[in-house]
């Protein structure tokens, strides 16, 4: 009887083993296969097309720490590029701004009453992640940090950042100050429309000495700027609540990638996850030169005479980003100003729009390759009259 029981138990265990093998759920292959992000939340996008290549809890609302400063820099760069403020404008540091920088790890070490330019303060935000610099910029643009935070939340709404509520301009821990990896990608993508900022976010070390007995040494918290090929931004962050965060961007062979990591347990994991995502992205996209600079884009006919035309040439290279191994239908459309009576060589005469699978992905100015006069009414009449006889009428 004991042998039978043993055999039955053995048979049951064998059946149980095969049942587990048969019914183990199969993972469905998807984009990002083989990627194992350890951080709590992440997203990878190609910023030109906006295509999402990888997501993990991308809409989870989390504390962003100093990655908040991407919005601070965005509002500052928009103010610069719109002419509201200038890079050479002088900012006087308030006591409030100085106190926000009392944590030396996130400080530009500004002093009360110190006068720095907008550009120097931008460097303090982008490179040193200075809470004092962010506050000084906020007060300069909006009058107070509270008023600036209102601008931040309004801008977040216009960008479609539905997971975001800002409570301050620096990212210091505060109840209700939250965003998501997805929303960070939205404001990061918008900041990339102001390429001047990459001059600051891509700098590893900078020294500001003018007007100071002790020079200010700025060291970038984003070590990928130094160690990851092509990395030129954007912003790191850390607090005990947020853990290690980053919005990282890099460009290689004309292709840019943007990776956002939130809630990584260590800075090494954060940097590894961001690097892994961007490398994956670079393997999926390539840059194609549609029209080289100064090449012919389109023949523009002026009137009916065959000899009355000019060639529209591209003022810059027209490059587009496409997915490797996919069918891409590329079309061009020239929008030319035909109201002019006289065209000089080199005159900008319109734009060439480039479409990828029906979506506008590029726009470049086009110029006239020669001096030419547009035919008048009399020229057209003479041409028509001449053709009557040439056609045997």
N, C-alpha and C positions, 0 to 999 in steps of 0.2 A: 504493500500500500504506500509506503514511504517513497519507493522508487517512482510510482505513478504520479504522486504529488510533485515530486521533484521535476519529472518530465513535463507535467502540466505548467508548473511555474516557469520552467525554462522556455516552453513554447510561448507562454504569455509574454515574457520579457522580450523574446525574439520578435513577436508580432508588434509589440509596443515600439521597439526600435525601428522597424520598417515603416510603421505608421508615422513616426516623427520625421523620417526622411521624406516620405511621400508628401506630407502636408506642411513641410517647412515653407513659409511664404517666399515667393520669388520676388526679388527687387526688380522693379521696372527701370530699364535704362533711361536716363534723361541727361540733359545738358548738365555738365559739371560732374559726370560720372568719374569716380575715382578721387574726387576732392573731399577731404575730411577736415572741415573747419571746426576747430575746437572752441572758438569764441561763441558767445551766446547768440549773436546775431551778425549777419553779413549780407553783402550784396556786391555783385560785380556787374558793371555796365560798360558799354562802348558809348562814350558821351556824344559822339557825332550823330549816330542813329538813335541813341537812347535804348538800344537793345539790351535787355537783361540777360546775362549769361549764367548767373548763379544767384540763388537766394537761400537764406536760412533765417527764418523768423524775422524777415525784413521789415515787418510792420509792428514789431513788438516795441512798446514805448519804454525807453530806457533813459537813464541819465547820460548825457553826452560829454560831460566834463568840458575840457577846453576846445573840443571840436565845435562847440558853440561859436567860437571866434570866426568860423567860416562865414556866418551871417554878419558878424561885425565887420569883417573885411569886405564882404559883398556890398554892404551899404556904403562903406567908405569909398570903395572903388567906383561905385555908381555915382557918388557925389563928385569924385575927381573927374571922371570921364564926361560927366554932364556939365562941368564947369562951375558947379556950386562951390567947390573948394579947390585949392591948388596944392600940389605936392610941396610947394615952397612956403605955404602958409605956416604961421607960427602958432603953436599950442602951448598955453601956460598950464602947468600941472597943478591941480588942486590938491588940497589936503586929503580929500576923499579918494582921489585917484592913487595918491601915495600909499594910503592905508590899505587899499585893495591889493597892493603889491608887497605887503609885508611878508608873504610867503616867498622866500628867496628862490624856490624852485620854479615859480611861475611869475617872475618879476623882471622888469627892465631896470629896476633899481632907480626909479625916478624920484626926485625930491620935490617937495612943495615949492612952488614958484619957479621951478626949472622951465626953461623955454626950449622946446624942440619942434622941428618941422613936422608936417603931416607925414612926409616920407619916412622920417626917422621913427615916428610912432608906429607907422605901418610895419616897419622892420621889427620893432619891438614886439608887435602882435604876432607877426608871421614866423619870426625866427625864435625869439625867446619865450613866446607864449605869455607875454606879460599881462597879468590882470590889471596892473596899473596903466599900461599902455592902452588896453582895450577901454578902460574907464575914461581915460583922458580923451580918446577919440570920440567916445559916445557923448561926453559932455560938450566937446567942441562942435559936433554936428547938430545935436538936438537940444543943447542947453542943460540937460541933466540925464543921468543914466535911465531914470524912469521914463522920460520922454523917448529916449532912444530905444528902449525895450519895446515900447508901443510900436515904433517903426519896424522893429524886427518881426514882431508878430503879424503886422499888416503885410510885410513883404512875404512872410511865410505863407500867408493865405493866398496871395496872388500867384505863388509858385505851386500851389496845390499841396502844401505840406500839412496834411490832415492829422498827422500823429504828433504834432509839435505844439508845445507851449513854452515860450521863453520867459524866464523870470529875471535874468540878468544878462549882461553882455559878455561875460567872461567864462561862464561855465562852472562857477563855484556851486557846490551842492546847495540846493534850495528846494523845498517841497514844491512839487508840481512842475519843476523845470525838466521837461522830458522831450525826446524826439525819437525817431526811428532810423534805422540804417537806410531805408528807402527815402525818407525825407532828407537825410544828410546828402544822399546822392543827388537829389534835386537841387539843393542850394550849392553843392559843389560844382555841378554841371553849369549852373548859372555863373558862378565865380570864374570858371574857365573861359567865359566870354570876355573877360578882362585880362588878357595875357600878361599885362604889366605886373600883375600880382605874383606871377611865377618867378619873376626876378628876385622877389623877397622870399617866397616859400621854398625856392630851390637853392637858397644860400645856406651853406653849412655853418660858416662862422663869419662874424662881422664885428668890427670895432667902431664905436662912436665916441670921438674924443673932443670934438669942438665944444668949447665953452665949459669944459669940466676939468677939475684937477685930477680926478681918477677916471680914466676911460671906461666906457661901458662895453663889456665883452658879451656879445650875443652868440649863443651856441644853439643850433637847431635841435629841438627835441626829436625830430624825425630823422632817425639814423639811416633810413632807407635812402635819403637824399645823397648820402655818402657811399652806401654799399650796394644799392640796387640800380642796375643800369637804366638810365633814362628817367629816374625819379626826380621830379621837381616840385613836389608838394604832396598834400596840401596842409594837413593839420593833425597833430596828435592830441591826446587828452588822457588824463588820469585823475581820479579821486577814489577814495575807498569805496564809495557807493557805485561809481560808474565802472570801476576797474580800468583796464587798458583799452583805449579806443583810437581809431585812426581813420581819416579819409585820405587815402593814398592815391596818387596819380603818377603815371610815367608815360613816356612817349618813346617808341622805337620804330625806325623806318617809316615815319609818317603816321603811325597808328598810336592813338592814345587810349589808355585804359584807366578806369576809376574803380577802386575797391574801397568798401567801407567795412570796418570791423568794429564791433561793439562788445564790451563785456569779456574781453580776453583775460585769462588769469594772470598772465605775466606779459611784459613788453616783448619778450622773445617769441611767445606764442602769437601775439598781435602782429609782429613783423613777419613771422613765418607765414601766417594765414594770408596776410595782404600780398606778400610776394608770390605765394602759390597761386592765388586768384589771378593776379595780373599776368603771370607767366602763362596760365591757362588761356587767358583772353588773347594774348599775343599769338598763340598758336591757332586761333580761330579766325583772325582778321588780317587783311592786308591792305596796303594803300596802292591805288592805281592812279597813274597820271593820265587824265583824260585829254587835256590839252596843255602842251608846254607853253611857257611864257614866250611871248612875241611870235607865236605861230598863228597861221590863218585860222580863223574860226568860221567866218562866213563871208561870201561875196554879197555886197550890198549894192543893188542896182538903183541908180538915180534916173528916173524917167525911162523912156523907151529906147533911147540910143544905147547901142551895145557898148560903146566906149565910155559911157558915163557911169562909172561904178568905182567903188573902193573896197579894199579888203579890210574887214574888221579883225583886229588882232587882239590876243589876250594880254592884258596888262600884267598878270601874274600867272603862275602855274595853276591849273585847275586839277586838284587831286580829290579823289573820293575814297571812302573806306568801304570795303566790301567783304563779305564773308567768304572765306576760302572754300572752294569746291561747290559753290552754288551758282545757279544761273542768274546773271545780272543784266537787265536790260537798261542800257545807259542812253539817254537822249539829251539833246541840247536845244535850247531855245534862245534866240537873240532878240532882245528888246532894244531897238535902235531909235534914236531921235532923228526923225526925217524932216523936221521943221526948219532946220538950218538951211541957209542959201549958199553958204560957203564953208567948206571943211578944210582945215589945215592939217598937215601931217602931225600926228601925235595927239590930236584932239580926242578926248574921251567922248564917245558917241552913244554909250549905252551900257548894257549889261548882258552877259551870257549866263543863263540859268541852266544848271545841270540837274537832271532827274534820274534817280535810280528806282527802277520798277514803279515809275509814276510819282515818286515822292521827291520833292525838292531837297537836294543835299548839298548844293554848292552854287555860288554866285560870284562872278568875277567881272570887273570892268573891262570893256573892249575899247580900242582906239582905232582911229583912221590911219591908214598906211601911206597916204599921199595928200597933196593939196588938190582939191577939185571943187569946181563950182557946180551947183545944182542947176539943171536946165530950167529956163524961164518959160513963160507962156509962148513967146515968139519962137524960141528954140523948138518947142514941141510942135508948133504949127508948121514950121519949116520942115521938120522931120516927117510929119504926116503928109505934107504936100509933095515932098520928094518921093515918098513911097508910093504915092498914087501913080506916078509916071514909071517908077521902077517895076511896078506890077502890071504895066501895059494898059493902063486905063487912060 
